[in-house]
Every structure is written in structure tokens, then in C-alpha cells.
Amino acid sequence: MSSSYTERPRGRRPADGLAASRRGGGGGTPLLAQSRLLVQAWLKGPLKIGTLLPSSASLARAVAAQVPPDSSGPVIELGGGTGPLTEGLLQAGIAPSDLVVIERDPQLFRFLAERHRDVTTIEGDATNLADLLGPFGVTRARAVVSSLPIVWLPQPVQRALFEQSFAMLGSHGPFIQVTNRLRSPVPHDAFGLQGERRARIWTNLPPASVWVYRRRSP
Ligand SMILES: C[S@@+](CC[C@H](N)C(=O)[O-])C[C@H]1O[C@@H](n2cnc3c(N)ncnc32)[C@H](O)[C@@H]1O
């Protein structure tokens, strides 16, 4: 894998002695404060962030609707940012103990971990998914939800990310990707995946699509 992440992952389980409060430390943080954090991160590296505004509640609902309700295992969220998709997944009924969220930017990570104290949050590069999740004992997943600016990742890194994800998802689990593009942000055919746009949320700023990828049946 050609990612540059070398540090040990920093993360936090709810059991790390922190109060398990569903909305602890900022569930109702105003959009302006969240946008300010995203802008600060964007200024450090625009292509690493991808957007200046947090996802809307409608987009979060559209994402959560793609998570299979009848299967077990954790939902892994890649690129938690300030947490709007995390919030949507929780509101859709995913238990906090079934949610693992990864965020690379240290400032956004701190905000996220504080906002969602009862969710397992991990600071690190999501393209090193297997290495990041190993210490947390996560080896399988119900769904992977990504709002990473995946279109900007080199193709070998995209491929490696899907391989690590589908190793946990098995044959049926969905990889759910948010993108501002209408078309698929990755060459899924070349990766042996089937992909489908499942929603387009015009009211999100900017308008966003929800793509779902699955392993192609043999
Ligand atoms: C488009 S923002 C989405 C944030 C939030 N999930 C939302 O929907 O508003 C992308 C997020 O992914 C994070 N990110 C980008 N590349 C990453 C990587 N390789 N590993 C982990 N997080 C990453 C960024 O720091 C940013 O918070």
C-alpha cells in the first residue's frame, strides 16, 4: 500500500474511562463552528478534505438508509470530519457500540471524539484500514461508510482501500461512498466491483451522491 501513515493509531473506545454520553461535548455544535474547523483543515490541504461544509442531515439519512438493518457487525466510517454522518448513523438506530469512526486530521479527530464519546473513534489514515483496526480487534464489518475525497487518491490506494474493506465486509456488505460527483468517483469495474448511485441529495451543499459498491458475484 502506498500510503504514508507510519504512526501508531491513536484511538478511543468508550471504555477508556470517558463518560458515555451520547451527545457529550458538542452534539448540538452549530454549523458555523463545524465549518470553521473544516475550513482550517481545508487550508492545510484542500484535496485531503474535499469540502468546506459538513454533510447535511438529509445526506446523512440517505447514507444511513444504505446500511443493511438485518446484518451484524460494526459499521466503519472513514473520514468522520465533524461527525454529521456519524450522527445520522446513530439516529438511524446504529448502536454507538457498533460504530467505529476514523479521522486523520488531528483537530477534527479531537472534535469528533469529544462530540461522540460513546463511539469508538480512531485517529489515523483510513487507507491503512487493516493496520488501524487490528489493535481494536475489528476484523469484520456490516458496512463501510466513506466520505473520504476518494477521487483524489491514486488508483492503487483506492484499490487497496476496497480490498481491505471487502476483506471485512464479505460478499454482501456494502461500501457506501459519498461524493460530489454524479458519476462514480472510482473505476469500480476495474476493481471487480459493481457500483450503483443510490441517492442524489440536491439540497446538500454542494449537491452530493451516495454510491454503493459490492463485490461482483462470481
Ligand atoms: C469531505 S470531508 C467529510 C467529513 C464528514 N464525514 C462530513 O460528511 O461532513 C472528508 C473527511 O475525511 C478526512 N480524511 C481525508 N482523507 C483521510 C484519510 N486518508 N484517512 C482518514 N480521514 C481522512 C478529512 O480530514 C475530512 O474530515
The ligand as a Gaussian input file, in Angstrom:
#p B3LYP/6-31G(d) Opt

LIG

0 1
 C      -15.444000      15.551000       2.737000
 S      -14.914000      15.557000       4.432000
 C      -16.340000      14.743000       5.135000
 C      -16.445000      14.972000       6.614000
 C      -17.728000      14.448000       7.235000
 N      -17.800000      12.993000       7.211000
 C      -18.935000      15.024000       6.557000
 O      -19.653000      14.248000       5.912000
 O      -19.155000      16.218000       6.678000
 C      -13.690000      14.279000       4.363000
 C      -13.079000      13.916000       5.706000
 O      -12.180000      12.818000       5.508000
 C      -10.983000      13.068000       6.225000
 N       -9.936000      12.324000       5.531000
 C       -9.417000      12.578000       4.309000
 N       -8.521000      11.654000       3.967000
 C       -8.456000      10.780000       5.016000
 C       -7.733000       9.605000       5.261000
 N       -6.858000       9.106000       4.364000
 N       -7.932000       8.945000       6.417000
 C       -8.821000       9.436000       7.326000
 N       -9.539000      10.540000       7.157000
 C       -9.365000      11.214000       6.019000
 C      -10.804000      14.548000       6.171000
 O       -9.936000      15.007000       7.192000
 C      -12.253000      15.022000       6.322000
 O      -12.590000      15.133000       7.664000

